[in-house]
Amino acid sequence: MNNGPAANWHDEPTDFGQLGKLPRGLDAPAAAIGALNITSATTDEKLLDLPWDLALEDWPVANLAALPRGLSRHVVRFAHLSGSVIAIKETSEHVARHEYHMLRKLQRLDVPCVEPLAVITGRRTADGADLDPVLVTRHLRFSLPYRALFSQTLRQPTLTRLIDAQALLLVRLHLAGFYWGDVSLSNTLFRRDAGAFAAYLVDAETGELYPELSTGQREYDLEIARVNIAGELMDLHEGGLIEEKIDPLDTSERIMDVYRKLWAELTGQESFNLGERWRVNARIRRLNELGFDVEEFTIKTTADGSTIQLQPKVVDAGHHQRRLLELTGLDAEENQARRLLNDMDTYRADNHPDLDQELSAHAWLRHVFEPVVRAIPRELQGKLEPAEVVHQLLEHRWYLSENQNRNVPLAEAVQSYIDTILRHRRDEAAILLDADAPAGTAEPDGGPAPAG
Amino acid sequence: MMATVTFDNATRVYPGTERPAVAGLSLSVGDGEFLVLAGPAGCGKSTVLRMLAGLEEMDSGRVLIGGRDATAVPAKDRDVAMVFQNYALYPHMSVADNLGFALKIAGVPDAERAARVREAARLLELEEVLDLRPQALSGDQRQRVAMGRAVVRRPQVFLMDEPLANLDAALRARTRAQIASLARRLGITTVYATHDQAEAMALGDRVAVLREGVLQQVATPHELYARPANQFVAGFIGTPD
């Protein structure tokens, strides 16, 4: 039931060819006084049920999904909308519009980021006072802010994996021509990915898109990343939330090392003798191992024809994801896909060595993946994504078999996994835990100071 | 130490584009001057700042800082402070630590760091709150802490790229006034980029107006009003944002 104000809905096409910052002066046409002005590609009437006439700080608890809030300079709140969770950020109209279109561009480029839903302007209180415009994005299911990835202290191995995921995200963004301008753990969400993490961009406010980036732009982003990550870790240190032995400065350097190695492997030029042509395939295999496909190579031969110069020109992340999707229709993160494909290969060797890959993949889906997913009781389905459950189950089965020195059957491993592991995990579909910022406290920054 | 800045015929063409982002820029900024780079999005302001910071290679021309050719000097050795558009304060760290963390990253010894933090706090009237956590501060105070992060670095030159763009109107006006008074008290050469003509005219000792990478005019705000060099300049400064 909608008792809210009238609203003008309009779609605002994204200019996918526009470079750099969004030009000013493209703000939406003014709505009638007292009417909300909603820019969105979809029309979800339920959006009008939210209390837009209140400042976000004053939203009633009933409207809020109790999710942790990261470090933000804006007031950000999470709410329920039609069965999903949305993030709402108060900001200026131009900034909201810039970010809305930037996220749409990034989505089209297949870069991992949150989904933009709407920009809402024309908000007024019951007394007629103007309220800040908001950007609405859809919360990524099963994604976690870095501060929710540990309950007591952040340990070195987790931190290393977080930074590796962040470096990979930055490389992917830079390959797409996106200069971020505010790289930090706080501006990133993480999804579990078979023992590692997959990183998603959540804040594109300072971002700019170009046909390609200069070294200076990439280096600037890296410097921002290093300083911000060091600051974030120093803060955790101060709060006693990080292993004592972790050095924030040394650790923050890791993003530069990992990034540079990855960038060199993905874009670097390689020269070799004509007789070493196998090195072309070796390079492709190395890139596949890193999770990238090569769409295009530049291959040049020196004038005397003795040396070949090889440089990947277009690389595309998601090598294993695509292969898993082709074979099974399953959509998973890169490392989960790699893990499941490995299991599929083992399954084929053990059970159907004569079947071709596609047929054995279907058999694996029917006899391994689906039974595991079906065995998860309904009340435990919000704990983890299905692909992550299957990955963990496979790990669990391996440990059981090692310990008991026998080949533990799948059904037995599933039951053991559910009882000893899954049941004791928290729900991560829409994570509720944050040791630092319990729901209802002030924003660490940008929000109100606590009373008293 | 004199911290003048000179661009000598500086040009930058981004890979994959035809038109230079900045074309043949020649511009001098005086020691202690507050120079504003103004113009619409895409006019090359940020590129000019990044060239000065050493974060953008130049296709031709030179940049001089304090009279020395800095064109080939790496960013970390240039002694310029790019004021990040990042105002997130760290909740577990005291105001003093929030101010000084970048110095720690840069390896500045503890005693000197403490002295610089105290000095910045004095200038920004944050002495009383140095031991508090950010949660206990007002919005204004938080903004000053964010600014103080650049002040403690005591660079030869401050670079500010739309530092106010993401603030709401009220906070923007207050912060603008603080930046103006702070820059004058510190006497540090400042290059400040903004698309907002009102901000440019309020802050700049002189304002350099750019259009599509080309410098149109550089003059005091009064002169720009009185004698705009062309129609673009007249239009730009005549239309409040």
Interface residues (C-beta under 8 A of the other chain):
Chain A: L19 G20 K21 L22 P23 R24 L71 S72 R73 H74 T91 S92 H94 V95 D132 G181 D182 S184 S186 E205 T206 Y210 P211 E212 S214 T215 G216 Q217 E219 Y220 E223 I224 R226 V227 N228 A230 G231 E232 M234 D235 L236 E238 G239 L241 L249 S252 D436 A437 A442 P444 D445 G446 A449 P450
Chain B: Y14 P15 G16 T17 P40 A41 G42 R50 A53 G54 L55 E56 E57 A75 M82 F84 Q85 N86 Y87 A88 L89 Y90 P91 H92 M93 D97 F101 A102 K104 I105 P134 Q135 A136 L137 S138 G139 R142 A165 N166 L167 D168 A169 H195 D241
